[in-house]
Amino acid sequence: MTGVGAFGYFDTSTRAYMLFSPREVARYEISAILVQPDCVWLGLDQFVEDTSKAPGGLVRWDRITHAVQRYPLEFVVHKIRVQGDSLRLETLGGYALFRGGVLRRFLADGRPIAQFPPASAHY
């Protein structure tokens, strides 16, 4: 379950919701989520003045210690999935591969780029 500033799950044994709202997540909406055995990855965004979305970064939340690591991004993550030994962060017009704190960005056709949005080819 996700929402504004919180994420969690329904515990079937206690029949109660377990919600978490770490400081690094509290002011954002969760745009994407990937649950792994040791951690939860969250893509963050927030609505800005004209109702468009602004990126809030990527968060890794440790399921045992509840420690949070936030990675700033210049793009909104629409989907997170595992690709080989990396996380694939899908965004409008492309994707990024995240591994060991390093981000590599690509257009949808697989061409590498320096950042999103890519520099315009028009002058």
C-alpha positions as CSV (number, residue, x, y, z in Angstrom):
1,M,0.0,0.0,0.0
2,T,1.3,3.5,-0.9
3,G,0.1,7.0,-0.4
4,V,1.2,10.5,0.3
5,G,4.1,10.3,2.7
6,A,3.6,6.7,3.9
7,F,3.7,3.1,2.8
8,G,2.9,-0.2,4.4
9,Y,1.0,-3.4,4.3
10,F,-1.9,-5.3,5.9
11,D,-0.7,-7.9,8.4
12,T,-3.1,-10.8,8.1
13,S,-2.1,-12.4,11.4
14,T,-3.0,-9.3,13.5
15,R,-5.6,-8.0,11.0
16,A,-4.0,-4.5,11.2
17,Y,-2.3,-2.1,8.8
18,M,1.4,-1.5,9.4
19,L,2.3,2.0,8.1
20,F,5.7,3.6,7.8
21,S,6.4,7.3,7.2
22,P,10.1,8.0,7.4
23,R,11.1,11.7,7.3
24,E,12.7,11.2,3.9
25,V,9.4,10.1,2.5
26,A,6.8,12.1,4.5
27,R,6.5,15.1,2.1
28,Y,6.3,13.1,-1.1
29,E,4.0,10.8,-3.0
30,I,5.2,7.3,-3.8
31,S,5.2,6.9,-7.6
32,A,6.7,3.3,-7.7
33,I,7.5,0.6,-5.3
34,L,9.6,-2.6,-5.3
35,V,9.5,-4.9,-2.3
36,Q,12.5,-7.2,-1.8
37,P,13.3,-9.6,1.0
38,D,15.7,-7.2,2.7
39,C,14.4,-3.8,1.6
40,V,11.8,-1.7,0.0
41,W,12.6,0.7,-2.9
42,L,10.4,3.7,-3.4
43,G,10.3,6.2,-6.3
44,L,9.2,9.6,-5.0
45,D,7.5,12.5,-6.6
46,Q,5.4,15.5,-5.7
47,F,2.8,17.7,-7.5
48,V,4.0,21.2,-8.1
49,E,2.2,24.5,-9.0
50,D,0.7,23.5,-12.3
51,T,-0.2,20.0,-11.2
52,S,2.8,18.5,-13.0
53,K,5.1,16.1,-11.1
54,A,8.5,16.9,-9.7
55,P,11.0,14.2,-8.9
56,G,11.6,13.3,-5.3
57,G,14.3,10.7,-5.8
58,L,14.8,7.1,-4.9
59,V,14.6,5.7,-1.4
60,R,15.9,2.4,0.0
61,W,14.2,1.4,3.2
62,D,15.7,-1.5,5.2
63,R,13.0,-3.9,6.3
64,I,14.9,-4.9,9.5
65,T,16.5,-1.7,10.8
66,H,14.2,0.8,9.1
67,A,17.3,2.7,8.0
68,V,16.6,5.0,5.0
69,Q,19.0,5.9,2.2
70,R,17.8,8.6,-0.3
71,Y,19.2,9.1,-3.7
72,P,18.3,12.3,-5.6
73,L,17.1,12.0,-9.2
74,E,16.3,14.5,-11.8
75,F,13.4,12.4,-13.1
76,V,10.2,10.8,-11.8
77,V,10.3,7.0,-11.5
78,H,7.2,5.3,-12.9
79,K,8.2,1.7,-12.3
80,I,11.0,-0.1,-10.5
81,R,12.1,-3.7,-11.3
82,V,15.1,-5.9,-11.1
83,Q,17.2,-6.3,-14.2
84,G,20.2,-8.5,-13.8
85,D,22.2,-7.1,-10.9
86,S,20.6,-3.6,-11.2
87,L,17.4,-1.9,-10.5
88,R,15.7,-0.7,-13.7
89,L,14.0,2.7,-13.0
90,E,11.5,3.4,-15.8
91,T,10.6,7.0,-16.6
92,L,8.9,9.0,-19.3
93,G,10.9,8.5,-22.5
94,G,13.5,6.1,-21.1
95,Y,15.0,4.3,-18.1
96,A,17.9,4.2,-15.8
97,L,19.9,1.3,-14.4
98,F,20.9,1.8,-10.7
99,R,23.6,-0.4,-9.2
100,G,25.8,0.3,-6.2
101,G,24.9,3.9,-6.0
102,V,25.7,4.5,-9.7
103,L,23.0,5.6,-12.2
104,R,23.3,5.0,-15.9
105,R,20.5,6.6,-18.0
106,F,19.1,5.4,-21.4
107,L,16.5,6.5,-23.9
108,A,13.7,4.0,-24.6
109,D,15.6,2.7,-27.6
110,G,18.6,1.9,-25.4
111,R,20.9,4.8,-26.3
112,P,22.8,6.1,-23.3
113,I,22.3,9.7,-22.2
114,A,23.8,11.9,-19.6
115,Q,20.5,13.0,-17.9
116,F,16.7,13.3,-18.2
117,P,15.4,15.0,-20.1
118,P,18.1,14.6,-22.7
119,A,19.7,17.7,-24.2
120,S,17.8,19.0,-27.2
121,A,19.2,18.4,-30.7
122,H,17.6,21.6,-31.9
123,Y,19.3,25.0,-31.8
